[in-house]
Amino acid sequence: MTNATQLPAKAANTIRIPAEAGIAFVLLVVLAGGALASPNFLTLSNIFVLLLNGAVIGFLCLGQSFVLFTGGIDLSCGSVVAMTCVLAAVFMETLGLPWPVASLLVLAVGAMAGAVNGLIIDKTGVPPFIVTFAMMGVAASIPQIITGAESIRVMQFGYRMIGQARFFGIPFPVIALAIAIAVAAVFIKRSVTGTHILAVGGNAEAARLAGVNTSRITILVYAIAGFCGACGGLIYGSRLMTGYPTAGRGDELFFSIAGAVVGGVSLFGGIGTIYGAMIGATLIATISNLMNVLNVNAYWQPLVIGVIILVGVTFDTMRTSSRLSLPWVRLLKEKISGGK
Amino acid sequence: MTTAISYQAKGIVKAFAGVVVLHGVDFEVRPGTIHGLLGHNGAGKSTLLKILAGAQPHDRGTLSLGGEALSFGSPREALAKGIGCVYQELRLIPNLTVAENLFLGREMMRRGLRDTPAMNDYTRDLLASYGLKIDVARPVKELSHPEKQLIEVIANLDGKARFLFLDEPTTALDGRQSKELLDSVRRIAVERHIGIVLVSHKLDEVLPVSDEVTVLSGGKVVYRDEGGAANKQAIVDAIVGDAHVRSGPKVERRAAEGEGEVMVSVRGLAGKRLKGADLEARRGEVLGLYGLVGAGRTRFLRTLYGMEPVLAGSIELGGKPYKPTNPAGAIARGIAFLTEERKIDGFVPMMSAWKNVVLSTLDRYRSGGLVNVAGSRASAVATLDRIGTLGRFDAPARSLSGGNQQKVLLGRIIEQNADVVLLDEPTKGVDIGAKGDIYDIIRRLADEGRCIIVVSSEEEELMEVCDRVAIFRHGRCDGTTRPIGEWSLGKLREAAWAPA
């Protein structure tokens, strides 16, 4: 009705603290704490190590975020890493394909595995937890069956490029992840499909009635998750120059979900941002790295990360459900919007 | 009759959020009789039923059993006093057996284990005493609907219920099944000396078995008499009630009768609970669909929009055949739909208001693969402004008031620029001020030459916005539409209550 006054009034009335601010602040605190605790932590070389080690988690977390946006979950991403890592080696060494062809093929295989997840979930209505849980087993077994649980050495020198090349000192996986994040963020924010993904997660039935092709969205997000898993598989394989049948089957799945959730992506769908998820993944990778730098006993590391996730998510859940009021936030908002 | 202990309610008052739903209702059930409780949509029947069954507290008034004052905190407490209720949605657990359902929560035990044979024997004898022969070891889901209903009735009676409320017990049944069920209920009432209250929309079924009839209208008792078919006209008059209040459309209605070309033509459309609907709707006019709750109006709209399967019949859109498959297909054919339950399948709650507006039409704002955010936002905001939406359009849609949420969904329909607009209860849960705005929007859409079909349970609403009205009864519509000038509030209700 009052179009002319609406926009400026809106800007003046409210401050918008991005939802990611909280987790970004925690990340800064951890970085500062780490710098104080060890002089070796906040060095350029350690930062690159941190990011390089975090790249696989970053990719998995990226793919996981797409699935979480629709309210689903992908438990198979870690196993897809293992499967694609070994398949890449098989394609190169057994079939003799040149490494770029093998790499592209492997990316397609990852996306296919994800698409199968999505297809089954969409067509049968079996819950994502079950379908991807089954795929986790299937994808984990395939490399073991193929290799008899042996590793396969990769002899094609060019394959190193993916995991070990550096541009201006920055490892290639980190650059690739950065590009992927940028593309994903634009895709979610600016593309029709991106809006539809969030709509399906926010209210699938309403989205369907609004004419959104929910089947296509479901298949797409799982395919993206599978593709991201294959990226992880290539990075592992190329860093080790090996097809390693248990690559990515450690804490990766756990961290991919944790990173997204800590970064504000809702497990119920429809809420969250790519950046938030990536800050969350960085936080997890940072804490993990920091504990290595500080020589924390390996047995303790998952415990520490588990506690951090629990505290972070609990805090966030209570904040969004207003069960926890933060008096200073309210005061600040009142102060700023007071002159309305 | 007078010697027996009866269950009485006196001066029951109940308000929801300041709106008074029951204005001091008196009600009495006597053992061994059936009491029919009738009334129009929203007359307060369900609320009264819930209060009497202890499922809802009342604000004022008293409940008493044979002179002893009662107050219930829960249906369980009411059942302990011998007052039970069978709701439309049955409480039986489908995968458990008849006997297990009957003993749920009070299983017979023998040496610490469940004593299934004893429970089965008891249940078999119990059902036999009601003249029912059902294998008690069968899962409930394998039984027919009337059987389930009777089992729930018997379960209540076995819980020592002396008074029993049945909410719309025959909704899901066909004529013969209804009669069987009601006859059984009648027999139980007389033989066991149970007081039964029947809430129903189907006059012809209720009247023959009722000893007594009470009609509610606008939260007040407007009629009370003995049952029997003799009083039918008086009862219909009482239900129709304040028909004289307004007997014609308030505004001068356009004389467009029969002028616009036929846009939607439906022949014998049948679906799950839609038994056969014929209908024609024209361009440039608002066609209202009236009927009782459950008469098939919503299902008709949802079937047209491709949300429920078509089992029979044919549809033509603008002269070309149309077969509904899914909402996306309906949108492609120029159909827009406003759902009755906007929170369930209307808007995406956490998405901003303006994005909800353009959700169906995002493709239009695409250039080079990306959405022109500024352009789509500007268009959505302009639409929202034009229809008088208030609130922050960048905020999540759920933060808006009910009326403004509804305008967001209407904004989406306007954005779609559809030829056929289906509106299901367009002002449900909307404040008075926004209602007027929404009526204006609907009229404007029609004046632009679109074909509008509105389902509403508010007679005043139909009188206000419609050019013509058709009636749905028991899943059917015969295709007769009459111009709004020939309808009145009373005539609408009468037509809706007429036997199928």
Interface residues (C-beta under 8 A of the other chain):
Chain A: M1 T2 N3 Q6 K10 T14 V186 K189 R190 S191 V192 T195 H196 L198 A199 G202 N203 E205 A206 A207 R208 L209 A210 G211 V212 N213 G270 I271
Chain B: Y305 M307 N326 P327 A328 I331 A332 F337 T339 I344 D345 G346 F347 V348 P349 M350 M351 K355 L359 S360 L362 D363 R366 G369 L370 V371 V373 V381 A382 D385 G388 T389 L390 R392 F393 D394 R412
